[in-house]
Amino acid sequence: MGYTKVALEEKIMDMYPEISRHGISVSLNFDEGKNAYIVKFRKDKNELATHLEKKDADDCMNNIKCVYLGVQIAQFIKNFEIHG
């Protein structure tokens, strides 16, 4: 499946609107060796990096929510509420 990392980033932001609501920025890069995207969430000085397998990224682009990524986002937001 062909798509750009910008399109994937926009899709993640669309599927998980809580990212924007909490003022979290997202960046991602593809790691050829891992065949996965490295997704970084950042707010202020806090950052969380996680990986998104290529298959999960493909599913995301097909409007299938990635449960693992959703859990990571929720944990990151929870950490900001506790520490932020």
Sequence and secondary structure as in RCSB ss.txt:
>XXXX:A:sequence
MGYTKVALEEKIMDMYPEISRHGISVSLNFDEGKNAYIVKFRKDKNELATHLEKKDADDCMNNIKCVYLGVQIAQ
FIKNFEIHG
>XXXX:A:secstr
    HHHHHHHHHHH THHHHTT EEEEEEETTTTEEEEEEEETTEEEEEEEEHHHHHHHHTT   HHHHHHHHH
HHHHHHHH 
